[in-house]
Amino acid sequence: MKKIYMLLLVAALVCPKAFSAPITIVRQTKGQGVTREQAIDKALYQAVAQAKGIAVSSGRYDFGFQSSGVGIDTKDTGKSIEFDSVSVQAGGSTRLTDIAGWVKSYEVIDEQKIDDRTYEVTIKAWVYDYEDPEQTKRLKLAIMPIQTLYDSYRFGNYVPSAVEMSLKLSQQLSAGITQTNKFAVLDREYISEFAQNRNILISDDSPIEEKARLGQVLGADYMIVGTISNAGLKIKERASRAIGRAIREYEVDYVFDYRLIVAPTRQVKLADTVNIALERDQVRVLVKRWRPEDLDYREMVDNLTARVAKQVIDSIIDRLYPIRIASKNITGQLIINQGGKRISKGSVLDVFVQGEEIIDVDTKESLGRTESHIATIEIEKVTPTISYARLVKGDLDKISVGLICRLKKVVPEKSGGSRRSGIKRTPQGGVKLPFD
């Protein structure tokens, strides 16, 4: 049995995967050529193509035939064969065929010389295959690097760069979407690090078995792209006649424009803007301790970014995978199919039953289904993947598995026409300033 190392150049960036050893697939194929080596060459191509698949593209090229580049090492340890690609010309067009794979070994079962210019061989080849340890049927979603409009963003004495702001939001989105357990989240940030690891696998220092991990990068079904249009903290001072000195007021804003794109077709599935504007007491909740002279602005930015990411995730999940009733038992306990950070204990959700489908008269596409509110539930316990709830309003008998639930939004009370003063008087006759 003859050992070979067959290196097939792959144009796309590849990502090695861990925790799973490559397996081998056995294929028996035939090949013909002018020489015995060419016949074996083509038989090996057929074996890899059958085991790993084949990519075919057609178009017009300057040269109708591109032969495979082959280098053969005839040392006793085995043969080293390097393939580029094979092409076949027909009718003025060129069909380019790319085959990617690694052969552990092969055995020539039969060989014969048909005529002076034709050899035919039959081989049995053991082709490496790599089985993904994290195989999933979930949709694959890639969070692309977040764009920014400015080089930096100011939050008090903390001025994060555009790169830092982008990474913060990308990481929050990645963590939050992963916790929904609805998508297989693909990394699109650490491309250079993956390239370095790929180069190690390609090098001669890497065993042939490890090279089988090449060519396993996944394509995305959906992509999230977006731009941080604005973000920052404004500190204003205004005079207070009540205390005879100026007081500080804080305003925080964050604007993020994003799109959810169907990757194969580039169709925009969802386009929206997260616009967060906080002031006065609303800014306080962004930090654990409110000390105006020594605020943790980094903590403020982290918590603000988490809010932005949550709004994006809620919008995407509600569009593609709305929260649903997963189970109901005889004691009245309800289980919904989502957990993690998106759901929290005490959250209130409305339960809806769906009605008829509405069709757009112009596009003939579905606009969704009508919904009727039938109950309200409250979350009592949250796990990474599911949440437990109890009924607080409505008829339990009307609730069934599969019904849609939507987080109930709490509408803040609106103040009157004039702005209420943030100064409070204490029982001792003094005053308490906002943010004191």
N, C-alpha and C positions, 0 to 999 in steps of 0.2 A: 504494500500500500504506500502510495506516494503522498507526502505532505506538501501542501502549497499554502502560500499566504497571498491571497488575492485582494489587492487594495483597489477599491473603486472610488475615484474622486467624486466627492459630493459637493455640489455648488452651494447648497443651502447651509445655513448655520445649524449646527447640531448641538444637542444637549444630552450629556451622559446621564444615565439614571442609575440609582444605586439599589442595593438590597435585593437584587434578583440576579441569579447566575444565568448566562446565556444557555440555550438548549440547541440541539441540532435537529434539522429536518433532512430526511433522506430522500433523494430524488434520483431516478434513473433516466438518463437522456442520451440522445444521439447527436453527433456533430460531423460535418464534412468539411474538408479543406484540401488545399493543394499539398500540404504536408501533414504529417501526423500531429505535429504540435498545433497547427491551425485547427485541425479537427477537434482536438481536445479543448482548445480555446473556446470554440463555438459550443461544444457540449456543456462546458462549465457555465457559459452565458445562459444557456437554456435552463440549467439546474437552478441558478440564482434567480432567474426570471420567474420560474414556477414557484419557488419558495417565498420570494420577497415581493414579487410584483414587478411591473415595468412601467416606466413613464415614457409616453410617446408624444412628440410635438411635430407639427408639420409647418412648412413655409418655404420660401424661396431663398436659396443660398448661392453664393458665388461658386462654391465647389460642390458638386453633386455627391461625392463620396468622401466620407471621413473615416479612415481606418482606425482600428483600435491600436493604441500604443502598447506594445508588449515587451516586457523585459524579463528574461528567464535566467534564474540562477541555478546552475546544474550541480551545485554542491551536494554532498551526500545527505545533508540535513533536509533537503527538500527543494521545492521550486518556489520562486517568488515571482508572481505575475501581476503586473499593474495594467489595469484597463482604463481607458478614457471613455470612449463611447463608440457606438456603431451606428452607421446610417445607411439607408438604402434609397436609391434614386428611382423615381417612377413618374413618367409623364411630365417632366419639366419641374417637378416639385421635389423637395427633399424631406424625408421623414426621419427625424432624429430620435434615436432610442437610447434612453439612459437606464442602466441597470445598477443597482447598488446592493452590495451584500458581501459577505465573507464566507469563504469555503474552508472548513477545517481540514478536510482530506477528501481524496477521491480514489476510486479504483477502476481501472480499465477492465471491463467485463469481456468485451469483444472488439476486435479491430480487423479491418480488411482493406486491401488496396483494390478499389473498383476498377480504375484505369491508371494511366501514367500521371494524370493530374488530379486524381480524386482519392483521398483517404476517407474512410468512415470508421468512427469509433463509437462504442457504447460504453458509457461510464456510470458508475454509482457514486454520487457525491453527497457529502455530509455538509449541509449549509447551516451556518450559525443563525439562530433566531433569538431575539431578545423579547422576553415577555414582561410587559409593564407590571410592576408590583402594585400599582395604584390604578388598575383598570376600572373605569367607571363609565356609566351611560349618561352621566350628567352633561349638560351643555358646557362647552369650554369658553371661558371668558378671559380676555386679556386686558389688563389695565395699562394703557400706553403712558409713557412719560408725560406728566402734566406740564402744559405750557404756562408761561407767565408774561405779563405785559411790562413789568418793571424789573429792574436789577435787584431791588431789595424792597422790604416792607418794614415800616417802623411801628413798633409797639413799645412806647416809652424808651427806656435805655437798651432795649433788645431790638436789634435790626437784622432779622434773618434774611439771608440771600435768597434769590429766586430759586436756586437749586435746592436749598434747604426747605423752602415752602413747598416746592413740588414734591420732594421726597416725603415730607410729613403727610400730605394729602394722599399720595399714592399708597403709602403704608397703611393708613387708616382705611382706605377703600378696600385694599387687599384683605386686611384682617376682617373687616366687617362682612364682606361678601362671602368669604370662606366660612364664617360662622353661620351663615344662613343655610349651609349644607345643600344649596341648590345648584351651584356651579363648581366646575373644576377650574380654579383660578390659575392662569398661566403667567409666569414672570416675564416681563419685557423690560426690566430695568438693568439687571446685572448681566448685560449681553457680553461685555468685555471679559468678565470673570468666567462665563461659560466658554467663551472662545479660548481662553487660556487652558481650561481643563480639556477642551477638545484637542488642542495642540499636543497635550501630553499623551492623549490616547492615540493620536496619529503617529507619534514618534516611535522609533525602534525600541525604546525602553518599555513600551507597553506590551503585555502579552496579547496574542492573537484573540484570546477569549474576551479581553476587555475591549478590543476594537469593535466587537459586535454591538456595543452600546451606542455606537455612532448612528446617526440618521434616525433618531427616535423623537425629535422635537415635534410637539403637537401644534396643529393649526387651530386658530380660534374660530368659534361660531359667532361670538360677539366681541366687540371692542369698545372700551370706554375711552373717549378722548375729551379733553377739556382745557380750559384756560382760566387761570386766576386773574380776573380783570381788575380787582381792587381788594385791598385788605389793609387794615391799620387801626391804630388807636389815636383818638383825638382827645386832648386834655384842654378843657376850657376853664377859664377863671372868670367869675362874675362877682361883683360887689354885693354884699348883703348888708342892708341897713340894720337888720336885727342884731347883728353882732359887731358891726363896724369894721369888717375886713372881708377880703375876697375868699371865696370858697371854690373848690375845684369840682368840675363835672367831667365825667368820662363817657365817651361814645366809641363804640367798636363797630366796625363794618367788615363784611367779607362777601365778595361777589365772585361766584364761580359759574361759568358757562360750560355746559357739557353736552355730549351727544352719546347715545348708545347706537352703535353701527353694526349691521349684519355684515360680518367680515367677508364672506364669499361674494356677496353682491354689492357691497358698499352702500346698501340702502340704510337710510337713517330711520331707526326704529323709534327713537325717543330723543327729543331735544328740549332742554329746559335750562333754567337759571336758578341757582340757589342764591338768594339775596338775604343775608342776615344783618340786621341793624339793631344793636343793643345800646341802651343808655341807662344811666342812673343805677337803680338797684339791680337791673338785669345784668350789668357788668360784674357785679359782686360774685355771682354764682360761678364765674369762670376760674376763680382761685379759692383755695381752701381757707386761707386767712386773708382778710382785707386789712392791709396796713399801707395806707397811701404813701408813706415815706419809704417803704421798702416792699413794693409789690413784686411778685414773681411773674414777670411778663412772659417768660418762657412757658410756664404752666398755663397762663392765659391763652397763648397761641395754640398750645396742644389741645386744650379743651374746646377752643373755638373751631379748630380743624376737625375735631371729632364730631361736632355738631353738623358741620358742612357735609362730611362723609355720610353721616346717618341720614340726612335728607336725600342725598343722592341714592343711597341704597334702598331707602323706603320707596322712592319713586320707581326704581327699576324693578324691585321685587313685586310691587303692587301691579305693575304692568305685565310682567312675565309669570310670576309665581305668587299670586295673592295668598295671604294667610288663610288656612282652611281648618275646619274641624277634622281631626284625625281619629278621634275615638270618643265614645260616650259610654259610661257604665251606669248600672242601675242605681247607684248612690247619688247620681247627679253630677259626678265629676266629669269635666270635659278636658280633652287634650287637644292642643293645636300643634300643627306640624312645623313650628319654628321656635327657636330659642336664641341662646347667645345674648350678645349685647343689644341686639335690636329690640328684644322684649325684656321688660323689667317687671319685677313684682309690684303689683298695684296698678299696672296698666289696664285701661278699660278699652274693650273692643265691642263694636257693633257687629251683629251677625245678620247676614243677608241671604235670602233665597233668590235664585236667579229665575227670570222668566223668559220671554221670547227673545229671539235674536233680532237685532235691528240692522237692516241693510241700507247702506248709502245709495240713494237713488241715482247719483251721478257716477260713482266709481264701481257700484255693485259689490263693494267690499263690506265686510262685517264691521259694524261700529260697536259691537259688544252686545251684551244682554241687559235687559231691564233688571233692576234689583229692588227687592222689598225688604225693609227692615223688620226683623221678627224678634230679636232679643239683644240683650247687652250682657257681656260677661266681664269678669275681673280676674286678672292673673294672680295666682297664689304662690306658684313655684316655677322657677325657670331652670332648665338644664341647657347644656350646649346645643342640643338639637330639637328639643320639644319643650312645651310649657303646659302647666296645669292651671285650669281655670274653674271658676264657679259661676253659676247663673245669678245675676243681680236683677234682671228685668226680663219679662217675657215668659213664654211657655216652653218648658224643657222638652215636651213631647214633639214640638215642631222642629227641634234641632236634630240634624242628622249628619252623618259623616260626609265630608266633602263640601259643606256650606262655606261660603266665603266670609272672612272676618276682616274688619278694617279698624285700625287703631283710631280711637275717638280723639279728635283734636279738641283741646281745651282753648276756647277763645278768651283772651284776656279782656278784662273789663276796660272799657274806654272811659277816659276822663272827660270832663266837660270842656267847654270852649277855652277856658283859661288854664294855664299850667299850674298844677298844685305845687306849693312850696315843699322842698325836701327837708326843711328845718322842723324839728319836733321839739316841743317843750317838755321838760322833765318835771316830775312831781315836786322837786325842790325849787322850781322856779327858773332853772337854767334852760339852756337850749342844747339840742344835739344836732350837729350838722350832718348832712348826707356824707357817707363814706367815713365818718368818724369811727 
